[in-house]
Amino acid sequence: MGVNPTSTRLVWILRLSWVALLLASPWHVAAHHSTPVNVVLIIGGWTLGAIGLLSSIALTPIGLTATRLVTVPLIVLVASQVRHAYGDGRDTFAITVAIIAVAGVTALTSSSHISQTMVQASAYGDETRFPLRTPLPYIAPAIVVQLAYTAAIVVGPLLIAAHSYVFGAIVTTLAVAASFKVPRRLHQLARRWLVIVPAGVVIHDHLVLAETFMVRRSNLLAATPSDSPSEEADLTGGVIGRRLVMSLNTPDKVVLAPITMRMFGTTEALHVSSFAVAPRHLSAAIAALTK
């Protein structure tokens, strides 16, 4: 799959946004407390900003997840300093640049073009990956988990730096423990792909499916867009709106993840003659399937 010029431009804008955020260094604006708090804010800010910039340079699905994880605490940091910076009349230029930069980073990391580019960058050979839209039932829990994780990561060290050792140690311990599970769980959202290869199609989605679902091209009868669910098996996980419906010549077996099975009240394994997925770039996916 060739690199889309629009995607290339957006990747460079994302990189420049990270550079602008690092140059603005809003964590220095924030560092107006005691010296230990200053140190935590400055080290944390530079670390998060560096992770974001490196993730935009080394394009990978892991980088996509890392970018999403570090963007949230940086939004909180910048937002918390707006009143302080403008109220004192100091560092107003730096905080303005930081606001524009973090807004750009947030918008771009949510872009389907950026997601497509970062996912496709690690593809093998002739495969073309199309990220799938996040199912509605998973959006709210993912937001809550990420906000709680962000709060723990940020607040724990700051409490310790502010000499609130007991509560700081408790929160930091919880944050460290969550780091073994939360990023991996959230990374599942960046590893949901419709993969098109010369031999057929692959649904790589361990959030909705227990096993990768592979369909040979010889068994693929048709691939058509649809505006709403119908008779086909819904493998979107509960996405609302446009989806891609693929019809098969002969039924094939698909194994659902336990959460999907409970959500839709079905058995673990289904034999399907048609199914739906929801790639973010629907028209591009259809074009790749029919060429």
C-alpha positions in Angstrom: 0.0 0.0 0.0 1.5 3.4 -1.0 1.9 6.2 1.5 -1.0 8.6 1.3 0.3 12.2 0.8 -2.3 13.5 3.3 -1.1 11.0 5.9 2.5 12.0 5.3 1.7 15.7 5.9 -0.2 14.9 9.0 2.6 12.8 10.5 5.0 15.7 10.0 2.5 18.2 11.5 2.2 15.8 14.5 6.0 15.7 14.9 6.2 19.5 14.7 3.4 19.8 17.3 5.5 17.6 19.7 8.6 19.7 19.0 6.6 22.9 19.7 5.2 21.4 22.9 8.7 20.5 24.1 10.1 24.0 23.2 7.2 25.6 25.1 7.9 23.3 28.1 4.6 24.1 30.0 5.9 22.0 32.9 8.3 24.8 33.6 5.3 27.2 33.8 3.7 24.7 36.2 6.9 24.4 38.3 6.1 27.3 40.7 5.7 25.2 43.9 8.3 23.8 46.3 11.5 22.5 44.8 10.7 18.8 45.0 7.4 19.4 43.2 9.3 21.4 40.6 11.6 18.5 40.0 8.8 16.0 39.6 6.9 18.3 37.2 9.9 19.0 35.0 11.2 15.4 34.8 7.7 14.1 34.2 6.9 16.7 31.6 10.1 16.2 29.6 9.6 12.4 29.8 6.1 12.4 28.6 6.9 14.9 25.8 9.9 12.8 24.7 7.8 9.7 24.6 5.3 11.4 22.4 7.9 12.8 20.0 9.7 9.4 19.7 6.4 7.6 19.1 5.7 10.0 16.2 9.1 9.3 14.7 9.2 5.5 15.1 5.8 4.7 13.7 4.3 1.6 15.3 1.0 0.4 16.9 2.8 0.5 20.3 3.7 4.1 19.5 0.1 4.9 18.8 -0.9 3.6 22.2 2.0 5.4 23.9 1.0 8.7 22.2 -2.5 8.3 23.5 -1.4 7.5 27.0 1.0 10.5 27.3 -1.3 13.0 25.7 -3.9 12.9 28.4 -1.6 13.9 31.3 -0.1 16.6 29.1 -3.6 18.0 28.4 -4.3 18.1 32.1 -0.9 19.8 32.8 -1.4 22.5 30.2 -5.0 23.1 31.2 -4.1 23.5 34.8 -1.6 26.2 34.1 -3.7 28.4 31.8 -5.2 30.5 34.6 -1.9 30.8 36.4 0.1 31.9 33.3 -2.4 34.4 32.0 -3.3 35.6 35.5 0.3 36.5 36.4 1.0 37.8 32.9 4.2 35.7 32.8 5.0 32.9 30.3 1.9 33.8 28.3 3.6 33.0 25.0 4.9 29.6 26.2 1.5 28.6 27.5 -0.2 29.8 24.2 2.2 27.7 22.2 1.6 24.8 24.5 -2.2 25.0 24.2 -2.0 25.1 20.3 0.5 22.2 20.3 -1.3 19.9 22.7 -4.6 20.6 20.8 -2.9 19.7 17.6 -1.4 16.5 19.1 -4.8 15.5 20.5 -6.6 16.1 17.2 -4.0 14.3 15.2 -3.7 11.2 17.4 -7.5 10.9 17.0 -7.2 11.1 13.2 -7.9 8.0 11.1 -5.0 9.0 8.9 -2.5 8.9 11.7 -3.9 5.6 13.1 -3.7 4.1 9.6 -0.1 5.3 9.1 1.2 4.0 12.5 -0.6 0.7 12.2 0.5 0.1 8.5 4.1 1.0 9.3 4.7 -2.3 11.0 2.8 -4.4 8.4 4.5 -7.4 6.8 5.0 -7.8 3.1 1.9 -7.4 1.0 -0.6 -7.0 3.8 -2.6 -3.8 4.2 -4.0 -3.0 7.6 -7.1 -0.9 8.2 -7.8 0.1 11.8 -11.2 -0.7 13.1 -13.5 1.8 14.7 -13.7 1.5 18.5 -17.0 -0.2 19.6 -19.3 2.1 21.5 -19.6 -0.2 24.6 -15.8 0.0 25.1 -15.3 3.8 24.7 -16.6 4.9 28.1 -14.8 2.2 30.1 -11.5 3.0 28.2 -11.8 6.7 29.0 -12.6 6.0 32.7 -9.6 3.6 33.0 -7.2 5.9 31.2 -8.3 9.0 33.3 -7.9 7.0 36.6 -4.6 5.6 35.5 -3.4 9.1 34.5 -4.5 10.5 37.8 -2.6 7.8 39.7 0.6 8.3 37.7 0.5 12.1 38.1 -0.8 12.5 41.6 1.3 9.8 43.3 4.8 11.3 42.7 3.4 14.8 43.3 2.1 13.8 46.7 5.4 12.3 47.7 7.2 15.5 46.4 4.8 17.6 48.6 5.8 15.5 51.6 2.5 13.6 51.8 4.4 10.3 52.0 1.7 7.9 53.1 -0.9 8.8 50.5 1.7 9.4 47.9 3.2 6.0 48.4 -0.2 4.3 48.3 -1.2 6.1 45.0 2.2 5.5 43.4 2.1 1.8 44.3 -1.4 1.5 42.7 -0.1 3.3 39.6 2.9 1.0 39.3 0.7 -2.1 39.8 -1.8 -0.8 37.1 1.1 -0.2 34.7 1.4 -4.0 34.3 -2.1 -4.3 33.0 -3.7 -1.0 31.9 -1.4 -0.1 29.0 -1.6 -3.6 27.7 -5.4 -3.5 27.8 -5.6 -0.1 26.2 -3.1 -1.3 23.5 -5.8 -3.8 22.3 -7.7 -0.8 20.9 -4.7 0.0 18.7 -4.4 -3.7 17.5 -7.8 -4.0 16.0 -7.4 -4.3 12.2 -9.0 -5.6 9.0 -6.0 -7.0 7.2 -6.1 -7.5 3.4 -3.5 -9.9 1.9 -3.3 -11.6 -1.5 -4.7 -14.8 -0.1 -7.8 -13.2 1.5 -8.8 -11.1 4.5 -8.0 -11.4 8.2 -9.9 -9.9 11.1 -7.3 -9.2 13.8 -9.4 -8.1 16.8 -8.8 -9.8 20.2 -11.1 -7.4 21.8 -14.1 -8.8 20.0 -12.8 -12.2 18.9 -11.1 -15.0 20.8 -9.1 -16.0 17.7 -8.0 -14.3 14.5 -10.6 -14.8 11.8 -9.2 -15.6 8.4 -11.2 -15.9 5.1 -9.7 -17.1 1.9 -10.3 -14.9 -1.1 -11.8 -17.8 -3.0 -14.5 -17.9 -0.3 -15.2 -14.2 -0.3 -18.4 -13.6 -2.4 -18.9 -9.9 -1.9 -17.8 -6.9 0.2 -20.4 -4.1 0.4 -20.9 -1.0 2.6 -23.9 -0.9 4.9 -25.4 1.9 7.0 -26.9 -0.3 9.8 -26.9 -3.9 11.1 -28.9 -6.5 9.2 -28.8 -10.3 8.9 -25.0 -10.6 9.1 -23.0 -11.5 12.2 -22.0 -8.3 13.9 -18.2 -8.5 14.5 -17.9 -4.7 15.0 -18.4 -5.1 18.8 -21.3 -2.6 18.7 -20.2 0.1 16.4 -23.0 2.4 15.3 -23.3 3.5 11.6 -21.4 2.5 8.5 -19.8 -0.9 8.3 -18.4 -3.3 5.8 -20.4 -6.4 5.1 -18.6 -9.4 3.7 -20.6 -12.4 2.3 -19.1 -15.8 2.0 -19.6 -18.6 -0.6 -19.6 -21.2 2.2 -20.1 -20.6 6.0 -17.0 -20.3 8.1 -16.4 -20.6 11.8 -15.6 -17.5 14.0 -14.8 -17.7 17.7 -16.0 -14.8 19.9 -14.2 -13.4 22.9 -16.1 -14.1 26.2 -17.1 -10.5 26.6 -18.6 -10.4 23.1 -20.4 -13.6 23.7 -22.0 -12.3 26.9 -22.8 -8.9 25.3 -24.7 -10.3 22.4 -26.0 -13.5 24.1 -24.6 -15.9 21.6 -22.5 -19.1 21.8 -18.7 -19.0 21.7 -18.4 -20.3 18.1 -20.6 -19.1 15.2 -20.8 -20.4 11.7 -21.3 -17.3 9.6 -22.3 -16.8 6.0 -21.8 -13.1 6.2 -20.3 -10.7 8.8 -19.7 -7.0 9.4 -16.6 -5.1 10.5 -16.1 -1.3 10.7 -12.8 -0.1 9.3 -12.1 3.6 9.9 -11.3 4.0 6.2 -14.3 2.2 4.7 -13.9 3.3 1.1 -10.2 2.5 1.0 -10.8 -0.9 2.5 -13.4 -1.7 -0.2 -11.1 -0.4 -2.9 -8.3 -2.7 -1.6 -10.6 -5.7 -1.5 -12.0 -5.2 -5.0 -8.8 -4.3 -6.9 
